[in-house]
Amino acid sequence: MHFKLILVFVDDDKTDLVLETARQCGAKGATVINNARGEGMKQSKTFFGLTLEAQRDVVLMLVEEHISRYILEKIAIVADFDNKPGTGIAIQIDVEDAIGVMHQVEVLKQELEDAI
């Protein structure tokens, strides 16, 4: 079984929406890293040295490669990434190997067999 790692950089008020959407699309779990900070084309505004940008979360999901693009596209839609600049980004990376996911592999195998 081959996996992709989906990384989502999103405003913290949309994290739960991203997680719920990913689960509905087939993701089995996620890791959320809170309070990340990023900067896009425009520099962050500051006030006496304090950044005025909203905090972001980083969501990491290890998903089966056949559903990764579908999940990525659905996340982009619900989080409004393509319509509002600065709302976040999502990317996927090939995973060469993964340890500790055998319980997910069994569930995914059953789901794939049922779909076929």
Buried (B, 14 or more C-beta within 10 A) or exposed (E): EEBBBBBBBBBBEBBEBBBEBBBEBBBBBBEBEEEEEEEEEEEEEEEEEEEEBEEBBBBEBBBBEBBBEEBBEBBBEBBEBEEEEBBBBBEBEEBEEBEEBEEBBEEBEEBEEEEE
